[in-house]
Amino acid sequence: MPKSYFFLVAAILAETIGTTALQASQQFTRLTPSLIVVAGYGVSFYLLALALKTIPVGIAYAIWSGLGIVFIAVIGLAIFGQRLDLPAVLGIAMILAGILVIHLFSQSASH
């Protein structure tokens, strides 16, 4: 995996941690989860900036936001008990399909 994609995957993981902590912070009323939110988003944007050195911004952001949605949906189900109905599952499947099309077939994505 090229280094830029390592940075992108790490940015997605940091953003996912930050977003999960956002739910746990209870609207920033709990200190520790609130600090994790700030740190998670800060690290995420820094790593995204590193990935953007070689990955076009539209491609990187599509992958970053799409996988972030998928990860948060899974975490919402596993940790917070948030159920997804069939249209939500189908929508998430289409997001994953879009990411695969970009990665496998787009000449815009750096490989």
C-alpha positions in Angstrom: 0.0 0.0 0.0 1.5 3.4 -0.9 2.3 5.6 2.0 -0.4 8.1 1.1 -3.1 5.4 1.4 -1.6 4.5 4.8 -2.1 8.1 5.9 -5.7 8.1 4.5 -6.6 4.9 6.3 -5.1 6.3 9.6 -7.0 9.6 9.0 -10.3 7.6 8.6 -9.6 5.6 11.8 -8.8 8.8 13.8 -12.0 10.5 12.5 -14.0 7.4 13.4 -12.6 7.5 17.0 -13.4 11.2 17.2 -16.9 10.8 16.0 -17.5 7.9 18.4 -16.2 10.0 21.2 -18.5 12.8 20.1 -21.5 10.6 20.8 -20.0 9.6 24.2 -19.2 13.2 25.1 -22.9 14.0 25.6 -22.8 17.3 23.8 -19.3 18.1 25.3 -20.5 17.8 28.9 -18.0 15.0 29.6 -14.4 16.0 29.6 -12.5 12.8 28.6 -14.6 12.0 25.5 -14.6 15.7 24.6 -10.8 15.7 24.6 -10.8 12.5 22.5 -13.0 14.3 20.0 -10.6 17.2 19.6 -7.6 15.0 19.4 -9.2 12.5 17.0 -10.3 15.2 14.6 -7.0 17.1 14.8 -5.0 13.9 14.0 -7.5 13.0 11.3 -7.1 16.3 9.5 -3.3 16.3 9.8 -3.1 12.7 8.3 -5.6 13.7 5.6 -3.4 16.6 4.7 -0.4 14.2 4.4 -2.5 11.9 2.1 -3.4 14.9 -0.1 0.2 15.3 -1.1 -0.4 12.6 -3.7 -4.1 11.6 -3.7 -6.4 14.1 -5.4 -8.7 15.9 -2.9 -11.9 14.6 -4.5 -10.8 11.0 -4.4 -9.3 11.2 -0.9 -12.4 12.9 0.5 -14.8 10.5 -1.2 -12.9 7.5 0.4 -12.5 9.3 3.7 -16.1 10.3 4.2 -17.5 7.1 2.7 -15.5 4.7 4.8 -16.1 7.0 7.8 -19.9 6.6 7.3 -19.6 2.8 7.1 -17.4 2.5 10.2 -19.6 4.8 12.2 -22.7 2.9 11.2 -21.1 -0.3 12.4 -19.9 1.3 15.6 -23.3 2.8 16.2 -24.9 -0.7 15.9 -22.2 -2.5 18.0 -21.7 0.1 20.8 -24.7 2.3 20.9 -27.4 -0.3 19.8 -28.5 1.9 16.8 -30.3 -0.3 14.4 -30.2 0.2 10.6 -33.3 -0.5 8.4 -33.0 -2.0 4.9 -32.8 1.3 3.1 -29.9 2.4 5.3 -28.1 -0.9 4.7 -28.6 -0.6 1.0 -27.4 3.0 1.0 -24.2 2.0 2.9 -23.7 -0.9 0.4 -23.9 1.6 -2.4 -21.3 3.8 -0.7 -19.0 0.9 -0.5 -19.6 0.0 -4.1 -18.8 3.6 -5.1 -15.5 3.5 -3.1 -14.6 0.3 -4.9 -15.4 1.8 -8.3 -13.2 4.8 -7.6 -10.3 2.7 -6.3 -10.4 0.0 -9.0 -11.4 1.8 -12.1 -10.8 5.6 -11.8 -7.7 7.0 -13.4 -8.0 9.9 -11.1 -6.9 7.9 -8.0 -3.2 7.5 -7.6 -2.1 3.8 -7.2 
